[in-house]
């Protein structure tokens, strides 16, 4: 069993409250019932006193709300911290033996796809144990909503968010860093009239992103194909190959190609194999998809 305190900046709570929440968990640790304590906080809310408390109460992992590694973007978003704060927080947490993850929010005011990719690679250089990627959405009643309604901010379109998300996910996975969530978790509040009013909000955003990666690999593997193409994949990947609402299947149909799925449990999660006209080609999303150098490296 693990215990997680998410959805806020835990280390900015009054110290007394932090102790009241963490102390009752210690006997569970000692009894072997509890295996981990996780929490989230801000990069500028990690100092010596915080580290001492985290170590005292055996906190296993801290997720930092990094959002961006671009100071201009952070300033426009009113985040109140800098990229240097993130670098410092990772350093002191890791020196204390506390695993550290990060959260990115592409699409903030002043951000760009190239900037989001630079943020990713600057963050990957800090050796996070995990990432969450939340494309920016506009929620009713917020300062960002006011800017959006005044025409001062335009969120990413869904298509652009999926394309960018695919590159971010690909970059993280190639670096060996698991992305444990993409897109906000769907709730009644976010889906209601007082929830998201604009931006790339979708309850299955990660599925859209993984479908995009499958589509790009299929485009590579089916070059020159016409007619029926047999696509072999692990059955768990069929939905990503076909795409949300059959979007990938429809894309190929528009080019005169019909995708026919074939289950193959010998293939890994990232493998696809296609057969057409007596030709068989096998590819892997992680090793066979490449993006321009400007997208693959930070500057």
C-alpha positions in Angstrom: 0.0 0.0 0.0 1.1 3.5 -0.8 -0.2 6.9 0.5 -0.1 10.0 -1.7 -0.9 13.6 -1.0 -1.5 15.2 -4.4 -3.5 18.2 -5.7 -1.6 20.9 -3.8 1.7 22.1 -2.3 2.1 19.8 0.7 5.3 21.4 2.0 3.6 24.8 2.1 1.1 23.6 4.7 1.8 24.7 8.3 4.5 22.4 9.7 2.1 21.2 12.4 -0.3 20.0 9.8 2.4 18.3 7.8 3.4 16.4 11.0 -0.2 15.5 11.8 -0.7 14.0 8.4 2.6 12.1 8.2 3.1 10.9 11.8 0.2 8.4 11.8 1.7 6.7 8.8 4.9 5.7 10.5 3.6 2.7 12.5 2.2 1.4 9.1 5.7 1.6 7.7 7.1 -0.2 10.7 4.5 -3.0 10.4 5.3 -3.5 6.7 1.8 -2.4 5.7 2.9 0.8 4.0 5.6 0.8 1.2 5.7 4.4 0.2 4.6 8.0 0.9 4.4 10.4 -2.0 3.5 14.0 -2.2 3.5 17.0 -4.6 4.8 20.5 -4.0 6.3 23.6 -5.7 9.9 23.8 -6.7 10.4 26.9 -4.5 8.9 25.2 -1.4 11.8 22.8 -0.7 14.4 24.0 1.9 16.5 22.5 4.7 13.5 22.4 7.2 11.4 20.7 4.5 14.0 18.2 3.7 14.4 17.4 7.4 10.7 16.7 7.8 10.5 14.6 4.6 13.4 12.5 5.9 12.1 12.2 9.4 8.7 10.9 8.1 10.2 8.7 5.4 8.6 10.3 2.4 9.6 8.3 -0.6 8.9 10.5 -3.6 8.2 14.2 -4.2 6.6 15.5 -7.4 7.5 19.0 -8.3 5.1 21.3 -10.3 7.7 22.4 -12.7 5.3 23.3 -15.5 8.0 24.9 -17.6 11.8 25.4 -17.6 11.5 28.8 -19.4 11.6 31.7 -17.0 9.6 34.0 -19.4 6.8 31.5 -19.6 6.8 31.0 -15.8 6.6 34.8 -15.3 3.7 35.2 -17.7 1.8 32.4 -16.0 2.4 34.0 -12.6 3.9 30.8 -11.3 6.1 32.6 -8.7 9.2 30.4 -9.2 12.0 30.1 -11.7 13.7 27.3 -13.5 16.6 27.7 -11.1 14.3 26.9 -8.3 13.5 23.6 -10.0 17.1 22.7 -10.5 17.8 23.5 -6.8 14.8 21.5 -5.6 15.9 18.4 -7.6 19.4 18.7 -6.3 18.5 18.9 -2.6 15.8 16.2 -2.8 18.0 13.8 -4.6 21.0 14.5 -2.3 18.6 13.6 0.6 17.8 10.3 -1.1 14.3 11.3 -2.0 13.1 10.2 -5.5 11.9 13.2 -7.4 9.4 13.5 -10.3 8.2 16.4 -12.4 5.1 17.8 -13.9 5.1 19.8 -17.2 2.3 22.0 -18.5 2.9 22.7 -22.2 0.8 25.5 -23.7 1.1 28.1 -21.0 1.0 31.8 -22.0 4.2 32.6 -24.0 5.0 28.9 -24.5 5.6 27.2 -27.9 6.0 23.6 -29.0 9.7 24.2 -29.4 9.9 25.8 -26.0 7.9 22.9 -24.4 10.4 20.4 -25.9 13.3 22.4 -24.6 11.6 22.3 -21.1 11.3 18.6 -21.4 14.9 18.0 -22.2 16.1 20.4 -19.5 13.9 18.5 -17.0 15.1 15.1 -18.3 18.7 16.3 -17.6 17.8 16.5 -13.9 17.1 12.7 -13.9 13.4 12.6 -12.7 12.1 9.2 -11.8 8.7 10.0 -13.5 6.8 12.7 -15.4 3.3 13.9 -15.7 2.3 16.0 -18.7 -0.7 18.2 -18.5 -1.5 20.4 -21.6 -2.8 23.7 -20.4 -6.6 24.0 -20.4 -8.7 27.1 -19.4 -10.9 26.6 -16.4 -13.8 28.9 -15.6 -13.2 31.5 -12.9 -9.4 31.6 -13.2 -7.1 34.4 -14.3 -6.3 32.4 -17.4 -10.0 32.3 -18.2 -10.2 36.1 -18.0 -7.2 36.4 -20.5 -8.9 33.9 -22.8 -12.2 35.7 -22.8 -10.4 39.0 -23.5 -8.6 37.4 -26.4 -5.2 37.6 -24.8 -4.5 33.9 -24.6 -5.2 31.1 -27.1 -4.7 27.5 -25.8 -3.3 24.7 -27.9 -5.8 23.1 -30.3 -6.5 19.4 -29.6 -4.6 18.4 -32.8 -1.6 20.5 -31.8 -1.7 19.2 -28.2 -1.8 15.6 -29.5 1.1 16.2 -31.9 3.2 17.9 -29.2 2.2 15.3 -26.6 3.4 12.6 -28.9 6.8 14.2 -29.1 7.0 14.8 -25.4 6.0 11.2 -24.6 8.4 9.9 -27.1 11.3 12.0 -25.8 10.6 10.9 -22.2 10.3 7.2 -22.9 13.5 7.2 -25.1 15.2 8.7 -22.0 13.9 5.9 -19.9 11.6 8.1 -17.8 8.0 6.8 -17.4 5.2 9.2 -18.0 2.7 8.2 -15.4 -0.1 10.5 -16.6 -1.0 12.7 -19.6 -3.9 15.1 -19.4 -6.1 16.0 -16.5 -8.1 13.2 -14.9 -11.7 13.5 -15.9 -14.0 14.7 -13.1 -17.6 15.9 -13.0 -16.4 19.4 -12.1 -14.0 19.7 -15.1 -16.6 18.4 -17.5 -19.4 20.7 -16.2 -20.2 24.3 -17.1 -17.9 25.6 -14.4 -15.0 23.4 -15.5 -12.9 23.5 -18.7 -14.1 26.2 -21.1 -11.3 26.0 -23.7 -8.2 24.0 -24.5 -7.2 20.4 -25.2 -9.2 18.6 -22.5 -10.1 15.0 -23.2 -10.7 12.1 -20.8 -8.6 9.8 -22.9 -5.8 12.3 -23.9 -3.0 9.7 -23.5 -4.8 7.3 -25.8 -5.0 10.1 -28.4 -1.2 10.6 -28.0 -0.3 6.9 -28.2 -2.6 6.6 -31.3 -0.6 9.4 -32.9 2.6 7.6 -32.3 1.2 4.4 -33.8 0.0 6.4 -36.8 3.5 7.9 -37.4 5.1 4.4 -37.2 2.6 3.0 -39.5 3.2 5.8 -42.0 6.9 4.9 -42.0 6.3 1.1 -42.3 3.6 1.3 -45.0 5.4 3.6 -47.5 4.4 2.6 -50.9 1.6 0.3 -49.8 -1.8 0.1 -51.5 -4.8 -2.1 -50.8 -4.9 -4.3 -47.7 -2.2 -4.0 -45.1 -2.0 -6.6 -42.3 -0.9 -4.9 -39.0 0.4 -7.3 -36.4 0.5 -6.0 -32.8 -0.1 -7.2 -29.3 -3.9 -7.2 -28.8 -3.5 -4.6 -26.0 -2.4 -2.1 -28.6 -5.2 -2.6 -31.1 -7.2 0.4 -29.9 -4.1 2.7 -30.3 -3.4 1.3 -33.8 -7.0 1.9 -34.9 -7.2 5.3 -33.1 -9.9 7.1 -31.2 -13.1 6.7 -33.2 -11.1 4.8 -35.8 -9.2 7.9 -36.8 -6.0 6.1 -37.9 -8.0 3.5 -39.9 -9.8 6.4 -41.6 -6.6 8.2 -42.4 -5.3 5.2 -44.2 -8.6 4.4 -45.9 -8.5 7.9 -47.4 -5.2 7.0 -49.1 -6.6 3.7 -50.4 -5.1 1.5 -47.7 -7.2 -0.8 -45.6 -5.7 -1.8 -42.2 -6.3 -5.4 -41.1 -5.3 -6.3 -37.5 -3.6 -9.5 -36.6 -2.9 -10.4 -32.9 0.7 -11.2 -32.1 1.6 -11.6 -28.4 5.3 -12.0 -29.3 5.5 -8.3 -30.1 6.4 -5.8 -27.4 4.2 -2.9 -26.4 6.0 -0.6 -28.9 6.4 -3.0 -31.8 4.3 -3.1 -35.0 4.7 -5.4 -38.0 3.1 -4.8 -41.4 2.7 -7.1 -44.3 1.6 -6.1 -47.8 2.5 -7.2 -51.4 4.6 -10.0 -50.0 6.7 -7.6 -47.9 6.9 -7.6 -44.1 8.3 -4.7 -42.2 8.7 -4.5 -38.4 9.2 -1.3 -36.5 9.4 0.0 -32.9 8.0 3.3 -31.8 11.0 4.0 -29.5 13.8 3.1 -31.9 12.4 3.8 -35.3 10.7 7.1 -34.9 12.9 10.1 -35.1 12.1 13.8 -35.0 14.1 16.8 -36.3 17.2 17.7 -34.3 15.6 21.0 -33.3 12.9 19.0 -31.5 15.2 16.4 -30.1 17.7 18.5 -28.2 17.4 21.5 -26.0 19.2 24.7 -26.8 
